């Protein structure tokens, strides 16, 4: 059976280069605005369109895959991520997880008066962190164009980088002064391991899903419950791919084997419901679902040991789990 010491070795070896940064963005609406009930899709779509316009050397005339500059383009790397030609692992995947996640507020607020501030977060993983100037400039330009089909314009007031594990928080951009500050406080696997050790040995833990979870087990979308082994498998694969393609990391057999040990763990309580959300894709000119499970589920290990899964579950709080995480879906917190 895998011990916590082995887990520490996993964290400090194969995932040693894994880093991510969380940014908090404050925009001030310049007019009375009505935003969608869930703003994750709006933010991602509007930002992507602006970023491509800034980066595209081909004047948007051809798909990224046909562009000779595809491997040196910020937009292609962030939004059209694909495996390198010499990839050893996951080379069969046409696409790999994107190195960014948008986290809109989940407070249900849709109406914003002129002068009111709308706050959201976005997460950059590994190499994507060096493209933060592109994000700042894109949001700055997006404010002039506006968001939603109504073109609600805004002023980019400020952006902060924050580390929820050590409490650091610093300003990255000031709109009033038009200044970008060269600061960063990335979350590292060492910090995640330390947080797991602080939680100590746990016999049971609860996951609280804040945004809809779209989790598939053996190609079947889970509509009523969340098997821990399936959740960990999803997190393991996503972590491995992010680690290899965005953090220059290595494939870990131990991380994959960790998932097998969770087969026996069953939920002892749950309060889950299906939350229905829809979005409209302007690029594809069709509706798409963002529906999924929200609520809580509690697990208890047969032998009272769940500590070995904590580092992976804590990491999952930041990289999210399941489908459509770039829109902010699959966000959860661990409660022990």
N, C-alpha and C positions, 0 to 999 in steps of 0.2 A: 504494500500500500504506500502511496506517495505521501511523504511527510512534509511538514511545513519548511524544513530545511531545504528540501529539493525545490520547493516553490521559490525560495529565495534565490537559489542558483539559477532558476529559469529567469527570474526578474533581472538578475545582474549579468547574465550572459547573453542569451539569444535576444532579449528585449532591451539590452543596455543602451541602445541608441534611440529608443522610442521616446519622443517628446511631443508635446502639444501645447498650444497657447490658446487661452480663452480671452476674447475681446468683448467689451461692452460698448455699444454704440448708442449715442444720444443724438436724435435728430429733432429739430424744432419745426413743426408744421407752419408753413407760411400762409395757409388758408384753412378754412373749415374743411375737414376731410373725413371721409367715410372709408374705413379699411375693412378688408375681409375678416370674417370671424376667426380664421386661422391665417396668420400673415406669413408663415414659413414659405409657402409656394410663391407668394407675391414677391418677397424679398429675393429669393433665389432666382426667379425668372427675370426680374428687372435688373438685378446686378449682373447676371450673365450676359444680357444683351448689351449693356454698357461696356463691360469688360472686353467682349469680343470686338466691339467697334473700336476700342482703344488699341487692341493688340494686333488685329488682323492686317497682315501685309498684303493679302490678296483681295482687299476691299470687299470681303464677305461674298466673293464670287464663286467659291467652291467649298466643299466639305473639308474639315480639318485634315482628314485622312489623306487627302490628295495634295496637301500643301507641302512643299519641300522644307518648310521651316517648322513643321509640326513638332519636332523634338526640341525646339528652342523657344517655343511660344508659351507665354504664361497662361493664356486662355486654354490652349490645347492641354497643357499639363493639369490645370485645375478642373476644367469642365469636361474634357474628353479623354480622361486618363485611360491609357492602354498599356499592356505589358511591354517591356523592352524586348527587342528581337532575340536577345541572348538570354532571356529569363529561364532559369532552371526550374523554378516552382511556379505553378499556376499559369504556365505559358499557354494552356488550352483556353483560358478565359479571354474573351474578346475585350472585356473591360475589367477594371479593378476598382475597388472602392475609392471614391473621390476623397481628397485630403482636406475636405472642409465640411462643416455642418452649420446650418443656420438655426438659431434657437429664438423663436419669437416669444413674446410674453404670452402666457396662457391664462389671462385674466378675463377673457371674453369681451374686452373693451373694443369697440369699433369706431366710435365717434370721437374725433379730436378737433378741438377748437383751434383757430389760428393762434400761434404762440405757445401751444401746448407741446410737451415733449413726448415723443414715442421712443421707447428704449427696447433694444433687442441685443442678442449676443450672437457671435459667430466663433467657431473653433477652427484653427488651422493646425494640421498634423504634419510633423516632420519637416520635409523640404518646403512645404507650402508656407511655412512661417516666414521665409525670406521674401515672399511676395506681398507682405502686408502693405507696402507702399501702393501696390496696384489696387488693393481693396480700399484704401483711404481715398485715392484719387477717383476711383469708380463711384464710390458713395457721394463724393463731392460733386461729380458731374451728374449723377443720377438726381440729385436735388434740383438741378436746373431743368431737367426733363420732366421729372415727376413720377410718381408711382400710381398704380392702378390704371384702369382704362380712362379714368377722369383726369389723369395727369396731375395729381396733387403734389405740388412742389414743397420742398423743405430746405432747411439750412442744416448742414452737418455741423453740429455744435461741438461734440467732443467724442473721443474714443479712448477707452482705458484698457489696459491689459491687467488681468487679475488671476491670481493663483489661489484657488479655493482650498488648497491643502496646506499652504504655509501662511496665507493671509495677506500676501503682498498685493498691492494695487497701485498702479502708476499711470499717469496720463500719457497716451501715445500721440494724440493729435488734439490741437486746440483750433477750433474754427474761428474764434474771435481774433486770435493772433496769427492764424494761418501758419502754424508751426507743427512740424512733425518731430517727435522726441525719440531718440534712439534708445529705447528701453524694452526689456522683455523679461518675463518671469515664467518660463515654461514649466509645465508639470512634467516630472520625470518618473520613471518606473521605480527609482529608489524612494521617492516620496510616496508613491502608491504603496510600496511594500511596507514603509514605515507606518502609514495610516492603518494598514491591515494588522500590523503587529500591535498597534495601540488598541484596536478593537478586541484583541485577545481571542482565546478559544471560545467559539460560539456553538451552541447546540441547535439553535434555530435562527433564522433570519427572514426578514420580510423585504420584498421588493415592491416599491410604490411606483407604478407607471403613470407618469404625468402627461405624456402625449401618446397618441395611439400607437400601439405595438402591432406590427404586421409580421408575425413570426411564422415561418413555415417549417414543418417537421415532415421529412420524406415527401416534399413537394406539396404538402397539405397545409393550407392556412389555418392556424389555430384560432378558433372562434369562441372557445369557452374557458380554456385553461392554458397554463404555460409550463410545460415539462422543463425541469431544471437542466436535464441533460441536453435537451434541444437548444435551450437558451445558451448554455455554455459552449455547445458546438458552434453555434452561430457566431458567438463572440470570439471563439478560438480562431475560426477561419478568417474573420474580418481582421482580427489583431495580427495574424500572420501575414495577411496580404498588405495591410498598412505598413507593417514593419519592414517587409521585403521591398516594396515598391516606393515607399516614401521616407524610410528611415535608414536605408542601407543595412538592414538587419538580416538575421539568419533564420532559417526555418528551424523550428523546435519540435522534435519528436515528443519531448516530455510534455509540452503544452497540449499537444494533440491527445496524448495518453491520459491527461488529467480529466478529460471529458468523459472517458469510459467509466470512471469511478462514480459518476453521478447518476448512473442508470437506476440505482436502487432508491434514490431519494424521491419521495413523493410529497406533494403539498399537504399540509395539515389544516390549512384554512385559506380561503380566498374570498375576495369581494371584488370581482371583476365585472365589467360591463362593456358592451360594444358601443363605441362612440362613432357616430357617422359624420364624416367630413368629406367634402368634395372640393375639387379645384378645377379650373379651366386652363388648359394649356394653349396659349396663343400660338406657340410654334407648331403644335400639331392640330390646332383648331378642333379640340375635342375635350370633353370632360374626363376627369380621372378621379379615382377614389383615394382618399387619405384615411379611410376608416380603419379602426383597430381597437384593441383592448386597452382599457385604462382601469386603474384601481390597484388593489393590493393582493399579494399572494405570499403565503408564509410556508417555508420549508423547514423540515427537521431531519437531520441525518440519523440513520439507524444506530450509529455508535456515538452520536452526539458531537461529531466533528465536521464543521463546515468551514473552518479557518483556511483550509487549503484552497478554497475557491474564492476567498475574499479579494486577493489582488486582481484577478481577472474581472470580478464583478465590480470592483471599484473603478477600474479602467473603463469598463462599459458605461459607467455613469457619464463619461465625457465623450466617448466615441459613439454612443447610442447602439441600439441593437435592433435587428429585424430589417424590414424593407423601407425604402424611401427616407432614410435617415438624413439625407442632405436637406430635406425640408424641416428637420427637427423632430421627426417621428422617432418613437422608441426611446424617449428619454425617461430615465428612472433614477431613483435614489435607493441606496441600501440602508435598511434600518435593522439594527441588531439589539 
